[in-house]
Amino acid sequence: MSLLSIGLLSAMLLAVQLSLIQSLGFVQGHHLAYVVLSVALLGFGAGGSLLTLFRKTASDRLEVWYAPLASFAGVSVAWLPRLAKGFLHTLEVDLLFTGVDPWLQLAALGALLCVPFCVGALALSIVFRTRSEHIGGVYAANLIGSALGASIVIPMLTQWLPELLLPLLGGSGLLSGLLFSRRKLWWHGFCGVLIFLAILTSSPWQPSQYRDLAYALQLPERDVEGPYPHYHGRLDIVSAPALRFAPDVSLQYRGNVPAPPHYFVNGNRAAVMLDRDAAGHHILAYTPHGLPYALQEYASVLLLAPEGNAPVLLAASDEKTTVQAIVPHPLIAEHMRAYVPPHTGITRADPRGFLAATRHTTYDLVVFPPRGLFGGPTGLQTLGGDALFTTEAIVRSLDILSPDGWLAFPVWLDDPLRHSLRVLALIRAGLQRQGIEMLEDHVLILRGWGSVFFMASPEPIGARAIEKARAFADGQGFDLIHPAEKDDTMRHGALDEPPAKWFRILLGADADAFLQDYRFDVTAPTDARPFFDQFIRPGEWAGDLNWLSVSERGMTVLYVLLVQLLVAVLLIVGLPLWPLRRQLASGGGTIGYFSGLGAGFMLYEVALIQLLIPLWGDPVTGAAFVITTLLVGMSLGSLFSRRLSNNHGYTRVLTVIACFCLLLIGLGMPHLIRLVLPYGGMVRMALLGPVIFLSAVLLGMPFPCGIRLLRRRAPAHIPWACGIDGAVAVLAAPSAALLAFYFGYPVVVLLAAMAYAVSATAAFVGWRNVDDRGKTFA
């Protein structure tokens, strides 16, 4: 029963991580995702370090603490939502740069989140220490339990809000303690009462006052539906007379301005649903969105991630047009089907995956979703990765266009210009990949009051289309920026930086020099670096922070977070080890070996999660798939390692093999992803799963082999070896995101291989004085 107990505790800790990522994404946004990952690992590092202080305690005396600690870990998880609510509702990420107090508040929140992971890790470290002779089976139970927690949390998040799920997950810790030992039943009973009270008194979290949903909830006469839980993000529906829909509408519009239901996903506005039989449902025709339909009639239109049914109603106004809308969120797709005409199709799919899977169908018009109004994605997409707005996605969109088809991109204008310039850079990169050089002959640019609308075609734009575009602009009071006559007068007030000037430069021969010299990085993202919402250039952050939205400050937040985590590691993991500094100084091989394992695995895991997001459409599913596959494979590797002798040579060989395995994956994974992207989810899993699984089997062997080696030759090193492994992984999580921003995720996988090379070097050099009988250890 002890292995089952270990598995239950491990499952709880992993499920808590994913649930917290989802719930923090709703309350505060995407920047706190890596706080959860790092805080969890910090807890594991702290647990190993604390256990080091009791290195002289007998195993039987030490093991009796496992069950009480497992039960208390369940209690801390159950009460975490209620205790953290006060910090979350007064903390605001956008105020972190206004003074010291917000950072202290964030540190206090991190300390609170660390408690269940520290207690749970301390319990697991006790088992690793006291049952090191069976480390293969114990480590396998730990990994299989974690994989189970990652896999079951997905269906559970469709039934419960993540903050309401946490008290239920706390019961796993209590059950783990009971299964391990039935001593001190009064303690387990007390913990059970506390968990039951936490379940009874749990309540949903409220979003930060700066979230879109918070503004909507303050409107008079509001009507709220939901929240509806889902692993793609919780859905709230708000209706209010003052909550109107008129995105950059022309002043020539004389109709009713509708007040439709607004749909919010994780606190951000995601869609509106217009009544197609009510007045005002045609309002998008009086915005820049109406430009494509003023140029020509279309036989087929593809709408990628439309923000509600308004774009669908506009495209379907001609009943001869076949309209296909690709909606990522399952609940929104289900609702939208009741708000669109019968001759339109609503497909629940990830837009990037749909583009890849489209083989024999062509479209006359492909419309991308708006960009540039507020923020970026949430959850694990900490740097705002967006697989739909990459050069490869644009090229694929051009491939499925009919010969005279169009791509359309609505973009909100910002000041200084960033999002619109990046979209035009993407269009430029996509057209150049198609062999088109005279870019100015293939692009139309229309400016509204607060937005700009780009249209691109693989064929040169004819005079008739330009004439119709000019007529639409004149009729609505908009500006046709390109192509424009020399005597054109812009109707709208100028920004600090003239958009028409920069747009024309990007379409000309000086584009490369402009992209290199512009104050922001607006180059076209790629699948390797899909960071559409990040514009900061290194060394220029301080002067530009006042201009940037919260999502655009992700780089700076991660840098400061990394510094805070380094301080936390030194205090929580390093400080307990200070009395053992002389012993640690002689254990360079152990430090190097387990540091490499911790950094290498975390870099590999984070890179895989992000690389595979285009395959699943949302980061939570991708994280669950990667984590489950990795942990199951590592558990089998751990079990298999029991068949190996404790010979030092096996440890050396395994780390070298793991290094070369990650090198191959880093070089080949981008090509493999492009190969499987056109297929369905099951085929993707069947093709990618074995690759990830086999790599995980290899990665699962070095850790238990190293622990067994320590048990024979330096048993006092075991607890702080676990602590070092976790402490390095703490810093590797945000570091992986920063490294990916500069070099791309495939390079992060190669850096993971280099980390395993460090472990291999430590095994060859740091432990060079080890003989097979274990008489010496350096």
N, C-alpha and C positions, 0 to 999 in steps of 0.2 A: 504493500500500500504506500510505501514511502515514495516510490517512483511516480505513482499517480498523484501524490500530494505535491511533489515538485512540479509536475506538469501543470496542475491546476494553478499554482501560484505564478508560474511563468506565463500561463495563458492570460491571467488577470492583468499582469503588469504590461503585456504587449497590447491587449485590448484597451487598457486605460490610455496608453500613448496615443493610439489612433482616435479614440473618442475625444481626448483633450484637444488634439489638433483640429478636429472638426468644430468643436464648441468654441475654441478660442478664435477660429476663423470667422465665426458668426459675430462674436462680441467685439473683437478688436481688429480683425483683419489678418492678412497673411504673414505679417512680420513675426508673429509669435510662434509660428509652426516649428522653427528650429529651436526655439526656447524649450519646447516640449521634448524634442529628441535629445537635446544636450542635457537638459535637467534630468531626464531619465538615466542617461549614461553617467551623469555626475553622481546620482544616487548609488549606482553600482560601484563606481570608484570609491565613494565614501564608505560603502559597506565593507569592501575589501580592506581598506586602510584601518577602519575601526577594529576589524577582527584581528589585524596584525598585533594590536596592543594586548590581545589575550592569547598570544602564541604559545605561552607556557601552560595554558589551561588544558587539562586532560580532555580527551575527545568525548568521553561519556558525560562529563560535566558540561561541556560546551553544547552538545547536541540537544540537550533538554530545552534549550532556548529556541529551537526552530519553531515548534508549534505555537508558543505564545507570540513570537514575532510575526508568523504568517497570519494569525488572527488579527493582530494589531494592524498589519498592513491592510487587511480588508476593511477595518474600521476607518483608517485614514483615507482610503479611497472613497468609502461611502460618504464621509463628511467633507470631502474636498470641495464639491460644488458649493455648499453653503458657506464654507470658510473663505473660499476664493472670490465669492460674489462681491464682497465689499471692495476688494482691490480692483477687480475688473471694471466695476461701474464708475470708478473715479479715475482710472488710468486711461490715458489717451496717447497713442503712439505718436500722433502728430505734435504733441507737446514735449516730447523727450528732449528737444533741443532748446527748450526755453529756460532750463535751469537744472539744478541737481535733484530736486525733490522727485520729479517723475522717474528718474533713474533709480533712486532709492526705493520708490514704490515698486518698480519692476523687479528689483533685487529681492524685495520682500515677497512678492508673488512667486518668484522663482524658488525661494527657500521653502515656501509652503508647498509648491508642486513637487519639490524634491523629497518630501517626507515619505510618502508611500513607497517610492522607488528605493530610497535608502534603507528603509526597514525591510522591504522585500528582498533587496540585494544582500543585506546582512544575513538574512535567513538562508538564502541560497549559498552564500559564501561559507556558512557554517557547514553545510552539506558537502561542498567541495573540499573543505578542510578535513572533516572527520571521516569522509568516505572516499578519500583520494585513491584508495586501492581499487575502487569500482568507478573511477572517474568517467570511463567510456559510457557506461549505462546512465550514470547520473547526468552527465552533460547532454546525452541524447534525450533524456526525459525533459530536461530544461529547454532544449531546442524544439522538440516536438510540441511541448506545451505552448511555447511562444508562437509556433506556426499555427496551432489550433486557435489561439487568441486572435491572430491576424485574419484568419479565414472566417471565423464566426461573427466577427464584429460587423461585417458588411451587411448580412441580413438583419442583424439586430438594430442597425442604424436606420433601417426602413420601418421599424416599429416603435422605436423610442428616440427621443431627442438625446443627444450624447450626454448632456448634463444630468438627465434623468436616468440614463443607463448606468452611470458610474456607481450609484448606490447598489444597484443590482449586481454589478461586477464585484463589489466588495464582498458579497457572499462567497465568492470563490476562494478568497483568502481564508475566511472562517472555515470552510470545508477542508481546505488544505491542512490547516492546523489540526482539525479533528482527525483526519485520516492518518496524519503522521504520528500523533500521540493523543491518547485520551486522558493523560494526566491533567491536573488542574482544570477540571471541567467547569469550576466556578468562573475561571477566566474566560473560557470559550463562551459560556452562557452570557457573561457580561458583555462580551464583544458582540454576540448575536443580538442582544437587546439594543445596543447602540446602532448596529446596522439596520435593524428593523425600524427604529425611530428615524434614521436618515431617509429610508425609503418612504415612510409616511409623510415626512415634512419636506420632501424635495419639491422644487418648483423650477420652471424654465428660467433661464437667464435672459436678461434684457440686453439689447444692443447698446453700444456706446452712443452717446447723444449726438455724435457726429456721423453716424451711419444713416444711409438713405431711409431705412425703415423707421428710425427714431423720429425723423422729421415728419414722416407720414402719420405716425401714431399721435402726434400732437395736434393734428388738424381737427377742426370742429365737425361734428356729425359724421365721424368716420365709422366705417363698418369693417370689421376685421374677421377674416377666415383663417383658420390655422392656429398654431403652426402645424405643418405637415412634415414629419421627419423623413429624411432620405439621405443616403450616403453621398449623393451628388450635392447635398446642401439642403438645409431646411427651407421650406417654402411658406411664406406668409403672403396673404392677399389682402390688400387694403383698398377700400373705395371711400371717396369723400367728394363732395361737390367742388371743393377747392383743388382737388388733385386732378389737374387737367393735362391734356396731351396735345401739344402744338410744337413739335421739335423744329425750330428755326423756320416757322411758318412765314410766308410772304405777307407783307402789309396789304397786298391786293386781295387777300382772302376775306370774304364777307359772310361766310357761313358760321355755323355754331362751332364752338370749341368744345369737344367732348370731354367728359370726366369719367373715363373707363376704369375698371378695376386694374390696379397696379400689382404686379407680381414681384416679390422680393426673394432672392436666393441668398442665404447667409447674410441678410441685412442689406444687400445691394439690389437696386432696381434691375430686374432682368427682363420684364416683358409687360406689355399692356394688352388688354383684350377689348377691342372696339365692338360695339353692337353693329353688325353689318346692315341691319335694317333701320338704324337710327341716323338722324342727321349728323353730319360731320365725320362719317366713317371714311370719306374720301379725302381727308385733310392732308395726307401725305403728298397728294398731287400738287399741292401748293407749297411744297418745300423742295429743296434741292433733290430729294428722292424722286421727284417727278421727271427729272431730266431724261433718264433712259427711255421712258415711255413716250416722251415727246419726239424722240428721234425716229422711231419705227415701231412696227408691230412685231411681236415675237411668237414663234410657235411653241417655244419651251423656255421656261425661266427656272433657275435654281437659286434658292435663297438659303444661304448658309448662316445658321444660328440667328434667325431674325428675332428681334426684340418684341415678340408678340405677333398678333395677327394683322397689324396695320400694313406691313410690307406685303403680306399675302393678299389682302384685299385690293391693294393697289395693282399688283401684278395680275390678279385674276379678274380685273374689271372687264377685260375682253374674254368672253367665254370660250373663244377659240384657242386661247393660250393654255398650255399645260403648265401648271405651277407645282413645283416640288420644293417643300420646305424641310430643312434638316434641323431638328431641334435636339440639343444635347440633353436637357433635363427631362427625365421621363414624366414627371408630374405635369410640367408645363406642356409637353407634347400631348398628353392625355386631355388636358383642359382645352388646348387650342383646337382640337378636332371639332369641338362643338361651336366654334366661332368662325369657321371658314366655309366657303361654298363647297358643295359636294364634288365639283370637278377638280379640286386641289388635293394634293397629297401631303400628308404630314408624316415624316419618318423620324423615329427616335434613334438617333445615331450621333456619333462624334463627327463633326464636319470634315476633319482631316481624314479620318478613316473612310468616310463616304467618298471623298474625292479619289482616294487610292483604289477603292473597290469598283469605281465606275469605269467600265471597259468599253462597252459597245454603244453607249448613249452619249449624245452630244447635246449641248444647250446653246441657245442663242444669247442668253444673258445670265451671268453668274453674279449675284449680289453678295458682297461680304458684309458682316455686321459693323455697326458704327464703332469707332475707336476715338479715345482722347477726351471723353467727358469727365469721368471720375475714375481714379484708381485703376487697379489691375486685379488679377485673379486672387483667390484666397487659398488657405490651407497649405499644402506642401509646395505649391508654386510660389515659393518665397520671393523669388526675383521676378515674378510676373511672366514666367514662361508661357508662350502662346504658340502652339504648334500650327495654328491656322494662318498666322502672319509670319511666315518664313519664305525664303526664296524658293525652296523646294515646293511649298504649297502653291505659290503663285504659278510656277512652271506647270504643275499638274493641272491647275485650273485652266491655263491656256491650252493644254492638251485636249481638254474635253469641250472646248468651244467649237461651234460651227465656224466655217471659214470667215464669215462676216460678223461673228459674235462679239460680245462686249463683256469686259469685267467692270464692275462698279464698286466704288469704295467711298462710303460716307465717313467723314472725319470732322470732329469738332476742332475748331481753331483754339490754340492756346497761345500765350504770350509770355516769354519768347516762344517761337515756333519750334515744335518738337515732333508731335505725333504726325502731323500732315507731311512734314519733310520725310519722316521715316517711311510712311506709306508710299510716297512718290519714289523713294529710293528702292523700295521693294518692287514697284511696278517696273522701274528701270532695270533692276537686276533680272526680273523674270523675262522681260522682252529681249534683253541681251542674250539670255540663255537660249532663246528661240532664234537667234541669229539676226535680230533686228537692230540696226545701227541708227537710223534716222528716227530717233524716239519722238521728236516733236511732231511727227506726222501721224502718230498712233495714239495720242493722248488728248482728251478733253478735260478742262478744269473749270468748274463753276463754283463761284463763291456766293454763299448766302450771307445772312446777317452774322451768324456765329459759327458757321461750318463751311467746309469746302467739300465738293463732290468730284471725285476723280473717275474718269472712264477711260479704259484702255482697250485697244483692239489689235489683233495680230495683223490686220490689214490696214493700209493707210486710210485715214478719214477723208471721205469725199466732201466736196463743196456743199452738197445737198444736206449732209448731216450737220456741217458747221452752220449752215443757214438756219436749220431748225433749232439748233442749240442756242443761237443768238436770239431767235424769236422767243424761245421759252424764257431766256434770261430777261429780255426786255419786258415781256408780259408780266413777270413776277417781281420785277425790280431787283433782280440778282445781277451779278457781274460774271461775264464769261472771260475768265483770266487768260485761258489759252485754248485755241488760238484767238488772239485779239488784234484788232486794228490799231494802228499807231495813234489815232486820235480818240481812242476809247477813253471815257472818263469813268473812273471807279465811283460807284454810288455810295459805298460804305466808308465809314471812318477808318483811317489807317491804324494798324497796330504799330508798336514801337519798331518792328521790323517788317518791311513790306513783303507780304507773301508772294505776290506776283513776281517780284525780282528773284527770290530764292527758287521758286518753282521753275522759272525759265533757265536758271543756271543748272539745276539738276537735270534738265532735259537736254543740255548742251554739252559741248566738248570739255568744259571746265568742271564737270561734276565731281571728278575724283579729287581735285584740289579743294573744292568746296567742302566735301565730306571730311577731308582730313583737317581742315582749318576751322570749321564751324565750332562755336563754343560748346555745343553738345554733340554727343555721339549719336548720329542719326543714320548710320550705315544700316544696310538691310540685314535683318537677323537670318540665321540659318538654323537647320535642325540641330546642329551641334551647339549653337548658342542662341536659343529661341527667346531672347529677353527683349520683347517688344517695348515694354514700359520702362526700360532702364536707359538713361541718357547721360549719366554722369561720366565725365572723363577723369581718370586718376589725377589727383593733385589740384582739382578745380572745384572741390565740393563746397568749401566754406562760402564762397561768393555766390553760389548758385542755389543754396538750400532754400532761400526765401521764395524762389520761383517754382519749386518742385512740389508735386502732390505727395501724399503719403506713400503711395506705391512706388513712386520714383526715388524715394529715399531708402529703398531696401538695401542698397549697397552700404550706405553709411551706417544704417542700423545694424547690419551684420558685422561691420568692423567694430563698432562699439560693443556689440554683444560678445564678440570674440575676446575682447579685452576683459570684459566682466567675467566671462567663463574662465579665462586664464587665472584671474585673481581667485575665483571660487575654487578652482582645482588646487591652487597652492594652499588655500586655507583649509578646505574640507578634506582633500585627499593627501596633500603633502604634509600639512602640519602634524597629523597623528603619526606620521612616519619619522618625524624629526628625531625622536629619541633613538631611532635605529639607523641614523645617518652613517655611522661607521660600517655597519653591516651592509647597508645598501651600496656604499661606495665600492665594496668588494664584489658586488653582484652586477657588474656591467653587462655581462652576457644575458642575464635575466631581464634587465631593464630594456636592452635593445631588442631582445626576442619578442617580448610581450607588447612592447610599444609598437613594433612593426605590425603585429597581428591586429591590434586594436585599430590603428590608423588605416591599415589596408582594407579590412572588412568594412569599416564605416564609409570610406571613400567609394568602395565598390558598390555598396548598397544604395547610397544616395544617388550615384551616377546612374545606376540601373533604373531606379524609380523614375527619375526624370527622363531618361532616354525612352522609356516605354510608355510615357503618358499619351503620346499620339495613338498608341494601339488600343487604349481603353477609354479615352475621352475624359477621364477624371483622375486626379492624383490619388484619391483614396483607394480606388480599385487597383490602380497600378501598384501602390504601396503594398496592399494586401497580397497581390499575386507575387510580387518580388520577395517580400518578407517570408511568406509561406513557403515558396519554392526553395529559397535559400536555407531556411531553418530546417525544413524536412531533409534536404540534402546534407546539411551539416550534421544533423543528428545521425544519419546513416553512416556518414564518415566517421563520426565519433565512435559509433558502435563497432565499425570495422577496425578502427585503430586498436581495439582491445586484442585483436589477433596478432598485432605486431609486438615484437619484444621491446623491452625498454632500452634497446641498443641506441646509443647516441646517433648512429649513422642514419637511422630512420628519420629522426627529427630534421637532420640536415637535408636529406633528399626530399622530404615532403615540402619543406619551405621553398626549395628550388623549383619543384614541379608546380607549386601554386603560383609562383612568380611568373613562370613561362605561360601558364594557363591564362592568367589575367592579361598578359601581353597580347596573346592571340585574340582574346575577347575584345580588348580595347581597340585593336586594329580591325576586327571583323564585324563587331556588333552594328555599326551604322549601316553596313551593307546588308546584314541579315534583317534588320528592321525594315529597310526599303523593300526587301524581298517578300516579307510576310505581310506588309501593310495592306495590300489589296484583298486579303482573304478575311474570312469571318473570325470571330473571337475564338472559337474552338480550334480552328486550324492554326491560328497564331500561337495559342497555348501549346498545341502539339508540336509545333516547330521550334518555338523559343524555349519552352519548358525544359526539354532535355539538356539544352546547352547550359542554362542557368543551374539546373539540378546537378549536372556532373561537375561543374565548377564548384558548387557548394559542397559536394562530397569531398573534394580535395581540400577545400578551405576548412572543413570540419575536423580534419585530422591533426594539424599541428598543435592546437591548443591542448587537447587531452594528452598528446604525446609529451608536450613540454611539462605539463603538471605531473605526469607519472615520473618523468626524469627528475623533477624537483623533489618529489616524494622520496626517492631513493637517495638523493645526493645532497639536497638542501631543503628539507621540509619546512624550515622557517620562512623560506621565500614564497611559499604558495599563496598566503593571503595578500601580500602586497603585490605579487605578480598579477592577481586578479584586479587589484585596485589600479595598477598602472595600465593594464589593458583598457579598463573602463575610462580612466582619466584621459588618456590620449584620444579615445573615441569621442569624448565630449568635445574636444577642440576640432576634431576632424569633421564633425557634422556641418557647422557653419563654414568651415574652411573649404569644404567640397563645393558649396554654392559659390563662394568667392572665386575659387580657382576655375570653376566652370564659366563664370562670367568673362574671365580674361582669356581662357584657352579652349573652352568647350568641354562637354561631358565626356567624349571619347578620351581626351587627354587625362581627365580625372581617373578613368579606369587604368590608364597607363601609370599614373602616379600611385594608384593602389598596388600595382605590380611592383613598383619601386619600394613601397613600404614592406612588402613581403621579401624583397631583396635585402632590406635591412635586417629582417628576422633571420634570413638565411646567413647573412654575414655574421650576425651575433652567434648563431649556432656553430659556425665554422671557427670563428676567431674568439668570441667572448667566452665560449665554453671549451676552449681548446685543451684545457688541462683535465678534462673529464675522461676517466677511463671507464671501461665497460662494467667494472665492479663498483664504481661510484665512490672511490676513496678520496678523490679531490674534486673541488668545484671552484672555478674562478669566476 
